[in-house]
Amino acid sequence: MRATSLPPFSSLPVELVESITTLLDADGLLGLRLVCRDLQKKTFHHFAQRFFSSIKTDLSYESLNRISALSRNVALCPYVQSLAFVLQNGVGRGLVWNRHPWGPISAPLEVEAIRSLRDNLIQNLTNCRSFFIFCRYPEGHPEMSHVTVTDAVAIFFALVVDAGLPVSSFHLIYANKYSRTLMMDMRRLPKLLYRQPQFKHVWSNLQKLSLEQYLTLENFGFLLELVLSAPNLQTLLLNLGSHDLAAEFMHELAETASFSKLRELAFFRTTMRAADLHKLLGNVRPNLISLTLYHVSLAPGNDWAPLLKELGQGFLALQSISLYYLWASTPAKGVLNFPDIKQRSTLCASKGQHFNILYSEDIKSPTVLGVEYTGARMSYMLSLLHRPTECA
């Protein structure tokens, strides 16, 4: 019997080829695309999604020139969803930046490369409406002759305001690999940016906002207005540092913000009063589907128990919760542990649920310091948290 020859891989249907490409690492996908033109065509969608959904710049001439070249590729442009300012030492290399005597860069859009980036975002990269700014090292206070990450923040706002871009997502992340929040150099930002009508128009489109920034008296108003100027937020993440000023920030937020459309709320490494957290949660109760509290401290004289009980009674839309390292001073100073959560076996037995217990690092006497849960039995799971105890 003569063996039947297999059809060439390139003759497989597009859907099957795409399923196979999802199993390949980056090098494997690139190698597959070198086989023949048919496979290049059939893997193009997955290739473009993997490598071009997010693009990066450090505001250097070279990186901005690469974005301009990409913008001339009609096939790839629609795949670009986000632009990340990934900034290390040497921000803005190869470009000439002029600066006002009082600090901020003057007229950044007079720099041809920035003007070109603006035009490309308007005309070619029309799906790119999510923006990330990363700072992974302490910025310090270098001479004004140097361009820093805070200058990049100012350039970003000048660019999107001038272009009138409907920004949908913004993430300002000043944190190192140890998740410690860092500080901006506020001398370099334009004053009262948030009072400009053009800024309010752009920011009213914002749906997702992440701010990881060590809160100071200098940046307090700026960061607060970034939140308050976004009435249509659906996702909010704040990491402000565990100190009294963070509690004041949360108080202002609780008293001023409405968050009528908020669906996901996350607080990391911050401090607040129980009354303010109660008010914030009350404002988002109807629509909240996800809540994360990580390394959150209640101000002295505040107790977690009423808040945990409240979560289990009125948050009907809640589908996902993550609680870890909740600190309090009442009734005893320390971090909460949840002994009753060890009844987890009844939750683990159900399908369509994610359940994870987070233990202390004490091997001899591990205690439950946190819990992550996603599923339909939220009320029951939260009922297991009603009787937390404090560790010394």
N, C-alpha and C positions, 0 to 999 in steps of 0.2 A: 504494500500500500504506500502510495506516495504521500509524503507529509504535506499538509496544507500550509502555505507560507502566511505569516501574520501580516496584516496590513501595516503600512508605515505609521509611526506614532503621529506624524503630522496630519494624517487623514482622519483622526478622531474628531468627533464633534466638539465645537467650541466649549460647550458646557462641561464636557468631560475633561478637557484639557485644563480648564479653569479650576475644576475640583482638584486635579492633581497638583497644580501650582500652589494651592494653599498649603500643601504638605511640604513644600520645599523651603529651605532657608534662602537667604538673599543670594549667596553665591550659586546655589543650585538653580534658582530662577534665571539668573543672568547667563549661566552656562546653557540652559535650555534654549534661551532666546538666540543663542549663537548657532543653533543647529541648522535652521533654514528660515526663509522668509515667511512661510506659512505659520510656523510656530511663533514667530515674532508677532504676527497679526493676532493669532489666537490667544496669546498671553499678554497682549498690550494692556488690556483693562486692568488686570491684576498687577502688572508691572507699574502702571501709572499710579494706581491706588497706593501701592506699597512705598514707592520711592518719591512721589511728588504730592501727596496729600498735604504734607507740611514742608515748608521750605524755611531756610535759615539765613540770617544775616548778622554780621557784627558791625554793620554800617561802614565797613571798609569799602574802598573803591572796587576791589576785586569781587567781593560778595554781591554788591549791588549791580555790578556789571553782569554777573552770572544770572541774576534775577531778570535783568533786561533781556538777556539772550533767551531765557526760558519763556518770557512773555511773547516772544515772536513765534513760538511753537503753538500753532492753533490747536493741535490735537491734545497737548498736555495741559494747556491753561485751565480747562474746566475742572481738572482734578485737584487743583490747588485749593485747599480749604483753609489753611492757616499759615501765618507768618510768625516765626519765632526769632526774637532778638536774643541770640545766645552770645553773651558778651563776657569775654575774659579781659585780660590786660591788653591795651592797645586798641580801644574802641575807636572807630572812625578813621582808621589808617588810610593814608593816601588822599585825603580830602582836606580842604582848607575851611576852617570854621571860625567865623567871627563871633565875638562875644560882647554883650553889653557890659559897661563898667560895673554894674551892680550884680552881675553873675550869669544870667541865662544866655545861651547862644542866641545871637540876633539873626532873625530872618533865615531860619534853616532851609526854607524853600527856595532861597536864592542859590543854594548849592545845586548844581545841575543834576547830580546823581540822585538827590532826594526828590527833586522835581520829577525826574524820570520814574522813580518808584511810585510817586503819587499817581502819575498818569497811567502807569501800568495797572495799578490797583483799580482805577476807575474804568479803564477801557478793555483790559485783557484778562486780568485775574479777578473776574467779576464774582467768583464764588469764594474768594478769600476774604472772610469777614471775622475770623477768629485770630487773636493776637496774643502772643506770650512774650514777656520780658523776664529773663532769668539773670539773677546776680548770685554767684556762688562763692564770692569772696568778700571780705570787708572792704568797702569802697574807700573809707578814710576821708581825708580832706586834702587831696592833692592840689597843686597849683592850678589856677584857672586856665593855664595854657594847655592843660591836659583835658581830653574828652573822656568822660566817665559814663557809667551806666545811668546815673540820674540824668545826664545830658541826653542819653538815648530815650529816656522816658519823655522828656520835653519835646524831642524831635518827633516821637510817635504821636503825641497829642497835636502838635502843630500840623502834622501830615494829615491825620484823619479829620481834623476840624476843617482844614482848608479844602479837603476833598469832599467833605460832607458824607463820609462813608457810614453806612448803617452798620456799625460794629455790633456783632451778635455775642461775642465772647471775648473777655479780657482777663488775663492772668498776670499779675505783678508779683513775682516770686523772688524775694530777697532772702534766701536761706542757703546754708551750706549743707554738706552731706550729712551732718549731724542734726539736721532739721532745726538749727538755731536761727532765729530770725535776725536779719541784719538791718542796717539803717541807710536811708537815702541821705544825700547831701542837698538839703532843701534850698540852698543858695542858687542852685542851678535850674530850678523850676520857675516858670512864669507865675507871678502872683495873681490870685483870683481868677485862674483859668476857668473854674466851674461857674463863674458868673457870666461868661460869654454866651449869648443866645445860640451861637453856632455849636458850642460844646453841648449845651442842653439838648439840642436837636439830635446830634449824633448819639449821645449817651442814652437817650430815651428808647433806643432800639435794643439796648443791651439785655441779654437773657441770662448770661453766665458771667459771674465775677468771682475771682479768687485774689485775695490780698494776703500775702505772707510778708510781714514787715514789722520790725520792732517799733512799737509805738513810742513817739516822743512828743513833747509840746510843739515842736516845729512841724511835724507831719500830721498832727492830729486832725486839723481842719481839712487838709487836702484829702486824706484817706476817708474821712467821714463823708465828705461831699461826693466822692466817687460812688459810695453806696447810695446816698440819698438822692442823687441825680439819676438813678436808674429805676424808675417806677415799675418797669415791666420785668424785673428780675425773676427768673425761675430757679436759678441755682446760685447760692452764696456760700463761699468758704472764707473764713477769717482765721488768721494766725497772727496774733498781735503781741504775744509775750505775756507772761503771768506776773502782772504788777498792777498797782492801783489805778494807773492811767488807763489800762485796758478796761477796768471796771467802769470808769467814767465814760469811755467810748461806748460800751454796751448800754449804759444808761441813756445816753443821748440817742442811740439807735432805737431803743425800746420806746422812747418818748416821741420820736419824730417819724420813724419809718412805718409804712403800712404793709408792704409786702403782700399785696392782695393776690399775686400770682405765683408766689414762691412755692416750689415743690421739693427742693432739696436744700438742706441747711446743714452746715458743718462748722464747728468751732474747734480749733486746735490750739493748745498751749495758750490759754487765755484765762482771765479772771472776770467774774461778774457777780452781781447780787442775785439771790434767788428770785426776788420780785421782778427784776428786769428780764431774767430768763423766762419766767412765767408769762410776762407780757409779750415777749417776742414769740413764744410758742403759741400763745392765744391768737396772735395776729395771723399766724400761718396755719392754724388748725385745720381749716376745711380742705386744703389742697396738699398738705405736707405728705410726701410719700417716702422720704428718706431723711434720717437724722443721724448725725455723727457728733459725738462729744468725746474728745480725746485730750487728756491732760488738761481738763477744765477744773478750775478752782472756784469754789463759792467764797464770797467775802465773809469775814468773821461774823458769827452769829446766825449763819444761814444753814439750813438743813436740806439734804437731798431727798429725803423720804417723801414729802408732799409732792415734789416734782415728778418723781418716778411713779407715784400713784396716779397723778394726773395724766401721764402719758398713756396709761393703760385704760383710761376711761372715755376719752373723747376724741381720739385721733383715728377716726375710722378709715381714712385713706392711707395710713402709714403701712408701708410694705417692707421697709428695711431700716434697721437700727444698728448702730455701733456705739457702744459705751465702753470706755477704757480709761483707767486712771482718773477717776472722779474724786477730787480732793475737797474736804470740808473741815471746818473747825468745830462743828456742832453735830451731834452731842459729844464727840471726841475728835481730837485733831488727828488726821491721817487720811489714807486713801480707802475708799469703799471696797468691801469685798461682798460677794453674793453667795452665801452658803446654800440657799434654796435652789440655785440654778442647777445643782447636780441632779435634779430630776429630769435632765435633758433627754433621757432615753425615749420618752414619749414623743419628743419633738423629732428626734433623729429617725424615728420609725416611719415618718410620713414622707411621701414623695413631694417633689417640687419645692423643697425647703433647703435653705443653707443655714447651718447652725455651727458656731465655733465659740469655744470657751477660751479665754485668755488667762493664763495662770501667772502667778508671781515666779520669780527666778529662784526661789527657795526650794531646792530639790527635796529636802527632808520634810518640809511642811508646806507644800504648795497651796496657795489660796487663790480663789477666783477673783481676779481684779477687773475683768471685763467680759463682754459678750458681744458677739455679732450674730444677727439673725435676719433672715429674709424669708418671708412665707406668709401663709394665710392665717396662722395661729398667733398673730401678734399679741392680742389681748392676753392670751394664756401665758405666753412667754414673759410679758411685762409684769404679770401678776407674781412671777417668781422673783421679781426685783424689789417688791414692796418692803421687804424686811432686810435691807442691807445692814451690815455692821462695819464699824470703822476699825482699821488696823492702826496700831500705835506708830 
